[in-house]
Amino acid sequence: MIVDNAARAFPVLLLGLLAALAFWLDRASTMPEVIGKNAVHEPDLLVTGFTATGYGENGKPFFRLKADSMTHYQEGDTADLKMARLVRTFPGSPDLTVSGSRAHVTARGNEIFFEKDVAMQRAATATSLPLNAQTTQLWLDTKNGMARTNQKALLWSDAQRTQTTGFDYNHEEALLHLHANVNIDYARKKH
């Protein structure tokens, strides 16, 4: 009699165990910490002919970012750009244009890392000449108007040519801090 009851209960216990195992596997496969550790960095969006506009608190555009192509990754909300070009137009500041063969954009577009064949141009103002720069890498803070590189760079305007290893540029205050190995050639004024 005990053997009959155990024999009858065995399939029910086995089904219950399988159901619990299936439930546990379903939960384990959708847990964020399990997915996050094993997630592959795969794109979730590919765009050709990409254009994005950033707006300030006043509702007016303060930068436009264009690229031949954009690959977006959901993980970290980041994007990679090819042939990227950023134009920053902020009231009261000269226009700033930065371009590069590649760029990496962080979440919300507040930071952009330009790489390979990077060029930066700041438009002239009433008190300063236009400024141009070339380097291999440039970090740009689009929200605060800061640019930085630790690579060799060439900067020039109509009046001077500067070679440096690294610089910080504050666009709002038009301040340029040169890091190291600085060589400046000034053009003489013609009378």
GIKAQUI-V313027 format. One record per residue. N is the residue number from 1. PSI is psi in whole degrees, -180 to 180 (999 if undefined). D_CENTER is the distance of its C-alpha to the mean C-alpha in Angstrom with 1 decimal. Layout:
# GIKAQUI-V313027
N_PSI_D_CENTER, N_PSI_D_CENTER
This chain:
# GIKAQUI-V313027
1_-42_72.8, 2_-37_70.0, 3_-40_69.0, 4_-43_68.9, 5_-41_66.7, 6_-38_64.3, 7_-36_64.2, 8_-35_63.5, 9_-26_60.7, 10_-50_58.9, 11_-37_57.3, 12_-44_56.3, 13_-40_54.7, 14_-44_53.0, 15_-41_51.5, 16_-42_50.4, 17_-43_48.7, 18_-40_47.0, 19_-43_45.8, 20_-41_44.4, 21_-43_42.7, 22_-42_41.1, 23_-46_40.0, 24_-42_38.4, 25_-40_36.6, 26_-46_35.2, 27_-42_33.9, 28_-33_32.5, 29_-17_30.6, 30_5_28.8, 31_131_28.1, 32_-40_24.4, 33_-30_24.9, 34_-44_26.4, 35_-43_23.8, 36_-37_20.9, 37_-30_22.5, 38_2_23.2, 39_141_20.4, 40_140_19.1, 41_85_15.5, 42_144_16.4, 43_148_14.8, 44_-5_16.2, 45_132_15.5, 46_129_15.6, 47_133_15.8, 48_136_17.4, 49_52_17.5, 50_137_14.4, 51_132_14.4, 52_145_12.9, 53_130_14.4, 54_137_13.6, 55_142_16.8, 56_-180_18.2, 57_-25_20.8, 58_0_23.5, 59_1_22.3, 60_146_21.7, 61_139_18.6, 62_-8_16.8, 63_153_14.0, 64_127_13.9, 65_126_11.2, 66_151_13.0, 67_152_12.7, 68_-38_15.6, 69_153_14.0, 70_132_11.2, 71_117_11.4, 72_142_10.5, 73_125_11.3, 74_-39_13.3, 75_111_13.2, 76_-4_10.6, 77_53_9.6, 78_169_6.4, 79_147_6.4, 80_136_7.3, 81_147_8.8, 82_137_12.0, 83_62_13.6, 84_149_11.0, 85_124_12.5, 86_132_11.7, 87_119_14.9, 88_119_15.1, 89_104_18.6, 90_131_19.7, 91_132_23.5, 92_-2_25.3, 93_150_22.7, 94_151_22.7, 95_143_20.1, 96_126_17.2, 97_131_15.9, 98_134_13.2, 99_156_13.1, 100_158_12.4, 101_-34_13.6, 102_154_10.3, 103_152_6.6, 104_127_3.7, 105_130_1.7, 106_176_3.6, 107_137_7.1, 108_2_8.7, 109_16_6.1, 110_-25_7.4, 111_136_5.0, 112_129_3.6, 113_107_5.3, 114_141_8.1, 115_150_10.8, 116_120_14.4, 117_52_16.5, 118_132_14.4, 119_141_16.5, 120_135_16.4, 121_127_19.3, 122_130_20.6, 123_158_23.5, 124_155_26.9, 125_-178_28.3, 126_-25_31.9, 127_-2_31.9, 128_153_29.5, 129_163_29.0, 130_152_25.9, 131_133_23.5, 132_149_21.9, 133_147_19.8, 134_138_19.0, 135_-178_17.3, 136_-22_15.7, 137_144_12.4, 138_126_10.9, 139_134_8.6, 140_128_8.6, 141_101_9.3, 142_-29_10.0, 143_-41_12.4, 144_-2_14.5, 145_39_14.4, 146_144_13.8, 147_145_12.9, 148_143_13.7, 149_153_14.6, 150_10_17.1, 151_169_18.0, 152_142_21.0, 153_151_20.6, 154_125_23.1, 155_140_23.4, 156_155_26.2, 157_-172_27.9, 158_-27_31.5, 159_-14_33.0, 160_163_31.2, 161_127_29.3, 162_132_27.4, 163_137_26.2, 164_159_24.4, 165_100_22.5, 166_144_19.6, 167_158_19.2, 168_136_17.8, 169_126_17.9, 170_107_18.5, 171_-36_18.5, 172_-41_20.5, 173_-1_23.2, 174_44_22.9, 175_134_23.2, 176_123_22.4, 177_117_22.9, 178_136_23.6, 179_-62_23.5, 180_165_26.0, 181_51_28.2, 182_132_28.4, 183_118_30.6, 184_130_31.3, 185_121_33.6, 186_141_35.1, 187_136_36.8, 188_144_40.2, 189_136_41.2, 190_133_43.8, 191_999_46.9
